[in-house]
């Protein structure tokens, strides 16, 4: 069993859902598109997925209720943060969380990403070289053995061996006096960007390592206040609900962070230090620009955008399969890839409107937005036949 209690509680929730569903790992693998062996590791607590999407698909396949999904999302966030917290002593990690290391001489990089459906990768077990003082030396990599979860086990490095920071893509370095990881997980010391002493509430003992969906406290209020100060249209009510989730996710996109909707260490730091602005076009300007772009179907296009996002350029909606829809016309991840765009571009109202017009022009209709068919029918203008 994992030494980290957050990881074990997360795994226990997954096991409970699976047992209640009566489905085998093989059946769940077919329903979720995730390898059965990978799901088994999640349920055992020996692996924490980087992306909540795979967790959501698993829970949905098991018949989880909305309340259970909210609880599971929060527990996943805690487990994901705790896995790298100093002193946890657990060897769990994420499946494919590639972090950026700046200003560090990289000695060895080992790609151990565990891809779904693939055979278990052969693992690398480091040799037993003992560290000496602080001298720059290369790390000797010993014989290849079987490793699980596509990462190193920390218990292989105890008793004086090198400690390894492992997050999916493993970077081994020596000969440096300091290192920095641009992740969104809690860390010790000054790397968190603040403390109780400097008046930053989110880094004080009053707040948990992560602030996430379902919380209702002063820490959520602080997140909302900081987002509002950056121009976000958000209620400061200390309730982490769907609106706050959307604004946090948008802020993470603008800040170049992983858009997981969870306020961890890197997001906290960015909220206090970044120059990101979240001001958006007012509804009147949105309508005007849509009409200017959709010259053949202006009213219908405005109706679609209003139906999809309430004319909110930063509207982000998660789907049941773990993907998201972005911006004014709620362009899905799939369509976004087809258009060669990014979430950051999709939150730009001008880009989003023109991307939607490109989708409309393929068949000169709004078939990409079937849920808003009534809005189109109610519009005064429709696209003329060709």
N, C-alpha and C positions, 0 to 999 in steps of 0.2 A: 504494500500500500504506500502511496506517496507520503512523504514527510510533511508536505505543505497542506494545511487544513482546507485552504480555499480550493485547491485542486481536487481534493478528495470530495468536498461537498458538491463541486461541479460534476464530478464523475458519478457521484451517487444519484444526482438528479437525472442524469442520462440513463443510468441503469434502471432507475424506477420507471421512466417512460418506456424503455424498451421492454421491460418485464410486463408492464401493463398492456402493451400493444400485442404481445404474443408473437411478434415477428422475429425471424431469425436475422442474423447479421447479413446473410446472403440476400434475403428479401429486402432488407433496408438498404443494402448497397444498390440494388436495382432501382429503388424508389428515389434515392438521394444522389446517385451518380458518384458516390464516394466509396472507395474500396472497403470491403468488409473488414479487412485486417486493420485499416485505419480507424474505422468506427469502434472496433474492439479496443484499440488502444485508448481512444477517448473515454470509453466506459470504464476501463481499468484505471484511468487516471495517470497513465504514463505518458500522455501527450495532450497538449492543449492547442487546439486549432488557432491559427492566427486570425482567420476571417470568421466572423460570426455567421456568415452565410451558410456554411456547412452544418453548423449547429442548428440553425433555424430549419433547414431542410430535414434534418434528422428528427427534430422535435415535431415538426408538422406531419411527417410520415408516421410518427407514433401517436398522432391524435392529440397533441398538447393543446390545452385551452389558452385563450389570450393571457390570462393571469399567469399560467405556467410559463408561457413564452417570455413574459416580462421578467419573471423571477430568474429564468434560465439566462436571459441576456445579462442581467446584473451579476449573476454568479460567474458567468464566463468572463466578464470584465475583471472581476476580482481575481479569478484564477490566472488570467492572462497577465495581470499586473504583478501578482505575487510570485510568479515563476522566476522572475529575475531579481526579486527583492533580496538584498543581502541578508544572510542568516537563515533563509528558508531551508537550505540543505536538500532541496529536491532537484532531481535531474530532469524534470519535465521541461519542455520547451515548446515552441511553436513549430508548425509544419513548414512554413516557408516565409519567414519574416526577415527580409534582407535589410539590414541596418547600414547606415553610412558612417564610415570612420574617417574623420578628417585629421590631417596633420600627423599621421601615424605611418611608420614604415611597416608595410605588410610583408611578413616573412613567408607565410604559407596561407593559402586560401583553399579550403576544401568544400566543394559544393555537395551538400548532403540533403538536397531537397527531396522529400518523399512524395513522389507523384502518385496520384490516385490510380489504382488499377495496375501499377507496375510492381515488379517483384521487389522484395526487400533489398535495399542496397547493401553492398558489402561495406563494413565499417572500418574506420581507421582507429587503431588503438595506439596512442602515443607511447614512445619509449619511456624508460624510467629515469631519464636524465634529471639530476638534481639541480635546482637553481643556485647560482652563485652570486651573491651580492646583487648589484644592478648593472650587469654587463650585457651589452648588446650581443646576443648570440642567436643563431638560427635554431629552430626547433626541429629536432630529428623525429621523423615520423616512423614508427615501428611497423611491424607486420600487420597485414590487413586481416580483420576479423569481421564477424557479423555484428552490425550495430542496428539498433531499433530506433524508430522515429526520425531517422535521418539526422542524428546529432550525436555528440559525445555524451557519455555518462560522467557526471561530476564525481561519482564515487571512485572512478579510475584515477583521479588526480589527488586523492587524499594522501595523508602521511608524507608531506613534504614535496609532493609532485606539483607541477605547474597547475594553477587554476585556469580554467578556460571559460570564457564567456561565450555561450552558445545560443544563437537565435537563428535557427534555420540555416542560413549561410554562415559558416564558421570562419572567423578570422583570428589566427594566432599571431600575436605580436610580442616581441621583447625589445629591450633597448630603448624604451621611452619612459619618461617620468610621469606622463599624464596621458589620459585618453578620454575621448568623448564619444558617446553614442547618441545619435539623434533619433531616439525612440520615444514612445509615449507611455513609458512605464516608470514607476517610482524608483528613485535612486537615493543614495545617502549622500551626506555632505552638501557641498555648495552646488553640486550639479543640478539640483532641483530648481535653482534659480531664485530661491527665497526661503524664508524660514519664519517662525512665529515672531522672531525678534525684529524683523524688518517690516512688520505690519501686513504682510501678504497672507490673508486669511487662508487661502487655498493650500498653502504650504505649512500651516500651523497644525498642531495636534488636534485642533477642533474638527478638522476635515479628514475624511478617509482618503486612502491612496488614490482612489478613483471616485469621481462624481458621475453618476450614471442614471439612466432612466428609472423612474419610480421613487427617487429620493425627494424628500421635502424637508429642507433645512436651510440654515443660513449660508451653507456652502453653495447650494444651488443658487440662492439669491445673489451671491458674489459672482458666480459665473454669468448670470443674467445681467448683472450690473455692468460687468466688464464688456460683454457683448453689446449692450446698449450704448456704452461709451464709444464703441467703434462704429456706431451708426446702424446697428441691427434693429429691426422692428421687432421688439420682443417685450412681453410683459415681465416685470420684475416681481414675481409672486412667490418665489422660493419653491416652486413646484416643477420638477423635471419631468415634463410631459412631452407630447409630440412636437409642440412648437419649439421648445428648447432643444430637443433632439435635432430638429431640422437646422436650427441656427448654429448649433455646435458643429454639425457635420459640414455646413457651408464654411464656417470659419476655418475648419481643418483643411478644407480644399484650398482656400485662399492662402493659407499659411504653409502649404506644401507638406502637411502632415497626413498620416494615414486617416482617411475619413471613416472612422468607426463609430462616431457619435458618443464616445466615452472620453470624459475629461481626465486624462492621466497626466503624468509629469510634464511631458513636452507641451501638451495643450495648455496646461496651467501656466507654464513659463511664457508661452506665446501670447496668452491673454494679457499678461502683465507687460510684456516687452515689445511685441510686434507693432508695426505701423499699419497693419491691415485695416482697411476701411470697408464697411459692409453696407454703405448707402446704396440704394437701388432706385430705379426709375419709379415715379408715382404711376398709379393706374392710368391716368389720363395720357401720359406719355407712352405707356405701353400700348394702349389702344391705337393711338395715332401712328405709331411705328408699324404695328401689325397691319393696319389698313394700307399703309404706304407700300409694304412688301407684298401683301396678298391682294394685288389689284383686281384679280378676277373673282375673289370670294372674300371680301373684307369683313363683312358681318359674320359669316360663318367662322372665319378664322378667329375673330375676337371671341365669339361664343365658345369655341373649342378651348382657347387659352384660359378663359374665365372658368370653364367647367373643370379643366385639368389642375389649375394652380391658383385660382382666385386672383390671377394676374400678379402673382408674387414671383419675381425673378429668382428668388432663392428657395423656392419650394422644392423639397426633396422628399420623395416617398419610397419607403422600402417595400419590396414585393415579398410574397410568401416564399419564394425560392432563394431569397438572400440577395437578389440584385436590387438596383435602385432605378428610379426615374428622376430626371433632373430638369429643373428650371421651368420656364413659362409653359412650354408644350409637353413637359414631362417626358422627355426623350429617354428611352430605356438604355441600359448599358449595351444591349445588343445593337440597337440602332446607332448608338454613339460610336461604337467600333466601326460599323459599316460606313459611317460618315467621316471617319478619321478624326473624330473629335475627342475631347477629354472632359471630365467633370468640370474642370475650371472653365473651359470654353462654354459648356452647357449652362453655366450660371451667369454668363454674359448675355443679357437680354437680346442684344442685336444679333449675336451669333446664333442664339437659340431660335429666334424668329426666322432667320434665313435658313437654318437647318430644317426647320419644320416646313418651310416653303419648298425646299428640295424634296422632302418626302411626299408632300402633296402633289408636286408636279409630275411624279412618276405615273400616276393614274388620274391626276386632276380630281382627286377626291380625298376625303379624310378617313380612309380605311384604317390608318394607323392609330386612330383614336376611337375604337368602337364603343367604348363606354360613354362617350359624349354624343352619341348619335342623335339623341333628342335635342341637344343644344343646337346641332347643325340644322335639324328640321325646323327648329323654331326661329332660326336666323332669317332675316329679311332677304338676304342675297345668297345665292348658291353659284357654284362655278358653272359657266355656260358650256353647253355641249359643243364638242368639236366634230 
